[in-house]
Amino acid sequence: MAAPHAAQPPMPRLPNFRHALVNTRDLLATAGPFIVLAVAAVLLAYWALDPTPPKKLTLATGPEQGAYAEFGLRYKAQLAKFGVEVELRGTQGSAENLKLLQDPDSGVDFAFVQGGADRMRQPDEPPPPGLLSLGSLFYEPIWLFYREEAARQRLGRAELDKLAQLAGWRVNIGAPGSGITNIMLRLLDANGLAAEDLQAQRLAQTPAVVALLAGELDAVAFASAPEAPLVQMLLRQPGVGLMQFAQSEAYARRLPILSPVLLPRGVVQLAEDLPPADVRLVAPTAMLVAREDAHPALQQLLVQAARVIHGEAGWFQKRGDFPNPRNTELPLAKEAERFYQSGPPFLQRYLPFWVANLIDRMWVALAGVIVIAIPLSRILPPLYELRVRSRVFRWYAKLRQIEEDLGEAAEDAQALMDRLDALDVRVRQLQVPLSHADELYALRSHIELVRGKLQALGARPAAAVQAA
C-alpha cells in the first residue's frame, strides 16, 4: 500500500498590497512638491528656450531659370529629409530679397542675397539691422553676354573686352529688385560710364535673353552661379559671346565685394572645347541670410544643408571651399559660427535631428535641475521617515491625554475606557509600511497597558458592556 503523500506546507502569503500602496503613496506625497517644482522648472525652461523649431519656413529665392531658384529646390529637398517644409518665394533677386527680410510682415525667414546687392557699405556704416548671415555659399560671376554681330557693327571685331566699349549699346542691367543692377552701375562708374551713356534696359532675365536672341538687345548682364539654366544655354549659344574681364584683379581691388575668378578652358563642354580659352571674370559671393528671430535650430539645419549642396567642387571652387564665413557683409549667426568651428552638433551625428536638437538646447536647463535635485534628494529620506512615523506618533498624544485624565478623575474611568476603545479602533485601521510595523505594534501594546489600568478601576471595554 502506497504511503500517503506528506502534507504540503501552506504557501506563504504575500504581503498585503495595501502596505506597498501606502508606501508608494507616502513616497509620492513626500517627493511630490519637489517633482512639481522640477517639472515646472523644465517647462519654464522649455517655454523660454523654445527648443523645438517650426516645421515650415519660407525661403526667398530669385527669378525662374536662375541659380537661386535652382538651389531653392535643392534646399527644399534636403530639409524635407528632416521633416521641415520649405516654401519657396520667387522674386526678382537679391535687392527684393533684402527688402522682404527686413519687412516683418513678409513671412520670409531666409533668403539668398548677393554680395553688394543693396549698396556698397562703407567700413564705418552699420549693416542692415535684424539680419544675420549663415555664410557665403558660392561665387556669382558677372556674366556679360553680347551678340557678336553687334560687336562687329560697333567695334569692327567680334570681341568685346572692356566695359568702356558699351557706350551707346542696348544693355539689360537687371530687373528692378535684382542684385546685378547695383553692381553693374558701379562697374560702369569705375569705367567712366553712367546709365545714361548706354541704352540701359531693366528686363527680367528670361525676357532679356529672348530679346538678346531676337536682336532687340546687344548685351545682357547676369550675376549668377553657372548652374543657372539660362547661363548654361547662353554659353553654348552660337553667335553669343562672353566678355572677359581682363582687368579682374583691378576690379577686385576697386570693389572689395568682388573676387577674381577663372572660367577654365573646356569646362563648359570638353568635346567642343568650350570655352576655347580661359576666361577671367569677377564675382561677388552669394550669402544665405536669415532674419535675426529665425529659429536657431533652423539656422543650424540650413547651414548643414549648405555644406551638402555647395560643398562639392565646381567651375569656380574646389571641394570644401564653400560654404564659409568669409565675405558675408553681415554679422555671422552664432549657429553658423558654431558649425564652421566644430561641424554639426555632436548629438546630431548619432541621434535623429529632432531628438538631438531638443537635448542640445535643453541640456543646460536639465543640468541645472539635476544640480539642484541632487542635494534635495538627500532631504527626501528624512522627510519620508518623519511623515510615516508621525502617522503613528500623533496617536500617542491622544493616548497620553487619556492616561493623564485617568490620574485626575478616577470616577470617569468608564468614559475614559470608551475614549480608549475609540482610539484603538482608529489605530487598528492605521496602515503603515512594513518597515515601520514595529512602531505600530508598540503603540497598540501601550494602548493595552492603559486599558489594563482602566479595567483595574472597574471600567469595562465596549465589547464587555455589550455582552452584559
PyMOL commands that set and color helices and strands:
alter all, ss='L'
color gray80, all
select helices_A, chain A and resi 17-49+67-80+94-102+148-155+163-166+180-190+195-197+205-213+229-235+248-254+296-310+334-342+346-349+353-377+380-408+410-428+434-456+462-467
alter helices_A, ss='H'
color red, helices_A
select strands_A, chain A and resi 56-60+85-89+110-114+131-139+142-147+170-172+199-201+219-223+240-242+259-263+279-283+285-291
alter strands_A, ss='S'
color yellow, strands_A
deselect
rebuild
show_as cartoon
